[in-house]
């Protein structure tokens, strides 16, 4: 009788360990999938941030050109120099 209880106990432990092993495999799989999603999101965020920085730099360079052009236009049109002929 004690022989049978030992076998039942071993089967129960084996079943518990097998279930734990399967659960750990599942957790590892899910964790890898989530890590991939996080890495993809980080990459997309990095690309987005770079695009924002490029847009800012482009906007600043446009603003610089516009201010130089408006400065040239103002100085040439608003100089107010009147040339008179000598009599």
Backbone bond lengths (Angstrom), bond angles and torsions (degrees), N, CA, C in turn:
res aa  C-N    CA-C-N  psi(-1)  N-CA   C-N-CA  omega(-1)  CA-C   N-CA-C  phi
1 X - - - 1.435 - - 1.529 111.20 -
2 X 1.279 117.47 -40.93 1.460 119.97 178.00 1.523 110.66 -66.63
3 X 1.307 116.78 -26.17 1.453 121.20 177.15 1.528 110.95 -65.73
4 X 1.290 117.26 -41.66 1.467 121.78 179.89 1.520 111.70 -68.66
5 X 1.299 118.16 -39.39 1.457 120.54 179.71 1.527 111.15 -66.36
6 X 1.318 116.06 -33.20 1.467 119.58 177.45 1.524 109.90 -64.93
7 X 1.347 117.66 -41.94 1.462 121.93 179.58 1.533 110.94 -65.13
8 X 1.306 116.28 -41.08 1.461 120.45 179.03 1.525 109.89 -64.32
9 X 1.317 116.34 -42.49 1.463 120.73 179.04 1.525 110.95 -63.67
10 X 1.306 118.95 -40.21 1.469 122.86 178.73 1.528 110.46 -65.99
11 X 1.329 116.91 -41.06 1.457 120.23 178.38 1.530 109.92 -63.52
12 X 1.305 115.63 -41.26 1.454 120.25 179.99 1.530 110.90 -63.95
13 X 1.329 117.65 -44.55 1.467 121.36 178.11 1.515 110.99 -64.71
14 X 1.328 116.57 -41.68 1.460 120.77 179.34 1.531 109.75 -62.38
15 X 1.321 115.87 -44.32 1.463 120.34 179.27 1.532 110.58 -61.88
16 X 1.328 117.52 -42.86 1.466 121.79 179.39 1.523 110.54 -62.71
17 X 1.337 116.93 -45.24 1.461 120.65 179.60 1.529 111.54 -65.70
18 X 1.309 116.28 -38.32 1.467 119.89 178.23 1.525 110.59 -64.80
19 X 1.325 115.75 -42.57 1.460 119.70 178.66 1.533 110.61 -63.86
20 X 1.323 117.07 -40.51 1.471 121.15 177.82 1.523 110.83 -63.78
21 X 1.319 116.20 -40.81 1.466 120.78 179.27 1.525 110.46 -62.21
22 X 1.309 116.28 -45.88 1.464 120.19 179.07 1.524 111.27 -62.92
23 X 1.309 116.66 -40.22 1.459 120.90 179.49 1.524 111.20 -65.85
24 X 1.335 116.69 -41.08 1.463 120.14 177.93 1.528 110.89 -64.27
25 X 1.316 117.46 -40.01 1.466 120.92 176.94 1.520 109.94 -61.37
26 X 1.327 115.79 -42.31 1.459 120.67 178.25 1.528 110.61 -61.97
27 X 1.330 116.59 -45.58 1.466 120.06 -179.77 1.525 111.64 -62.79
28 X 1.324 116.82 -40.20 1.465 120.72 178.69 1.528 109.83 -62.70
29 X 1.318 116.52 -43.90 1.464 121.18 179.87 1.529 110.79 -61.87
30 X 1.327 116.30 -47.76 1.466 120.76 -179.24 1.526 110.78 -63.46
31 X 1.318 116.38 -40.46 1.465 120.46 179.83 1.525 110.56 -63.59
32 X 1.320 117.91 -43.26 1.468 120.81 178.34 1.520 110.91 -61.94
33 X 1.330 116.63 -41.98 1.464 119.62 178.76 1.525 111.08 -62.79
34 X 1.313 116.97 -42.09 1.465 120.43 179.63 1.525 111.13 -67.71
35 X 1.331 117.18 -37.88 1.462 120.55 177.57 1.524 110.62 -63.55
36 X 1.330 116.80 -38.26 1.461 120.32 177.53 1.524 110.80 -64.34
37 X 1.329 116.76 -40.62 1.462 120.76 178.21 1.526 110.15 -63.91
38 X 1.321 117.08 -41.82 1.466 121.40 179.71 1.530 110.28 -65.21
39 X 1.329 116.75 -43.52 1.465 119.90 179.27 1.530 110.81 -62.95
40 X 1.319 116.78 -40.46 1.462 120.77 178.57 1.526 110.02 -63.61
41 X 1.322 116.76 -42.76 1.464 120.89 179.14 1.529 110.90 -63.96
42 X 1.336 116.48 -40.81 1.473 119.67 178.22 1.521 110.68 -63.75
43 X 1.324 116.83 -41.03 1.457 120.73 179.24 1.528 110.34 -64.01
44 X 1.335 116.71 -44.80 1.458 120.28 177.91 1.526 111.06 -62.03
45 X 1.329 117.11 -38.66 1.461 121.10 178.54 1.530 110.55 -65.44
46 X 1.319 116.52 -41.71 1.461 120.47 178.66 1.525 110.79 -61.80
47 X 1.326 116.00 -44.86 1.464 120.15 178.59 1.524 110.06 -62.78
48 X 1.327 116.89 -41.76 1.466 121.53 179.14 1.529 110.79 -62.83
49 X 1.338 116.94 -44.55 1.462 120.73 179.68 1.534 110.85 -63.44
50 X 1.337 116.90 -39.61 1.462 119.99 178.22 1.523 110.66 -63.99
51 X 1.326 116.08 -40.34 1.460 120.14 178.71 1.521 110.25 -63.18
52 X 1.317 117.25 -41.36 1.463 120.87 178.57 1.531 109.98 -62.54
53 X 1.340 116.62 -44.26 1.467 120.02 179.23 1.526 111.18 -63.04
54 X 1.332 116.94 -41.12 1.467 120.14 178.26 1.523 110.66 -64.40
55 X 1.331 116.72 -41.46 1.463 120.09 178.50 1.528 111.21 -63.71
56 X 1.341 116.39 -39.90 1.470 119.79 177.61 1.527 110.53 -63.21
57 X 1.320 115.92 -45.18 1.464 119.76 -179.50 1.521 110.38 -63.48
58 X 1.312 116.74 -41.01 1.461 120.70 178.54 1.521 110.51 -65.14
59 X 1.310 116.74 -42.04 1.463 121.12 178.73 1.524 110.56 -63.70
60 X 1.321 117.31 -42.05 1.468 120.55 179.03 1.514 110.91 -65.58
61 X 1.330 117.48 -39.76 1.466 119.08 179.58 1.519 110.38 -67.41
62 X 1.318 117.96 -34.98 1.464 120.92 176.21 1.523 110.06 -66.68
63 X 1.305 116.93 -41.05 1.464 120.51 179.64 1.517 110.16 -63.92
64 X 1.325 117.61 -39.82 1.459 120.59 178.88 1.528 110.31 -63.54
65 X 1.324 117.42 -44.21 1.465 120.43 179.85 1.522 110.44 -63.96
66 X 1.308 117.14 -42.43 1.459 120.20 -179.21 1.527 111.11 -63.80
67 X 1.322 117.59 -39.79 1.461 119.31 -179.23 1.521 110.51 -69.57
68 X 1.326 117.76 -35.92 1.468 120.04 177.36 1.513 109.64 -67.90
69 X 1.330 116.79 -44.20 1.458 119.76 -179.58 1.528 110.94 -65.21
70 X 1.302 117.36 -41.89 1.466 118.87 179.72 1.518 109.89 -67.71
71 X 1.320 118.20 -33.77 1.459 121.07 176.96 1.515 111.09 -65.49
72 X 1.317 116.51 -40.60 1.465 119.84 177.87 1.517 110.77 -67.54
73 X 1.302 116.55 -41.48 1.462 120.39 -179.86 1.520 110.34 -64.51
74 X 1.310 116.83 -43.86 1.461 120.23 -179.61 1.524 111.27 -64.73
75 X 1.319 117.36 -40.88 1.457 118.64 -177.04 1.517 111.62 -72.68
76 X 1.320 119.15 -31.06 1.465 119.66 -178.65 1.527 111.81 -82.67
77 X 1.318 117.77 -36.29 1.463 119.03 -177.60 1.522 112.06 -86.80
78 X 1.269 116.87 -26.52 1.463 118.46 -175.35 1.511 112.71 -105.17
79 X 1.316 118.58 24.21 1.465 119.07 -177.31 1.525 111.44 -71.72
80 X 1.324 116.03 -31.15 1.460 119.57 175.69 1.520 114.09 71.10
81 X 1.287 118.03 22.07 1.467 120.44 179.16 1.526 108.19 -82.92
82 X 1.317 114.94 127.71 1.463 120.46 178.92 1.521 106.50 -115.82
83 X 1.290 113.86 126.54 1.482 119.53 -179.77 1.527 107.47 -101.07
84 X 1.329 115.75 124.66 1.462 120.47 177.45 1.521 109.49 -113.16
85 X 1.263 112.65 144.27 1.443 116.50 177.04 1.518 109.87 -83.30
86 X 1.329 114.49 147.02 1.467 118.81 177.66 1.522 110.56 -81.01
87 X 1.262 113.79 141.36 1.462 118.33 -179.73 1.478 112.18 -100.00
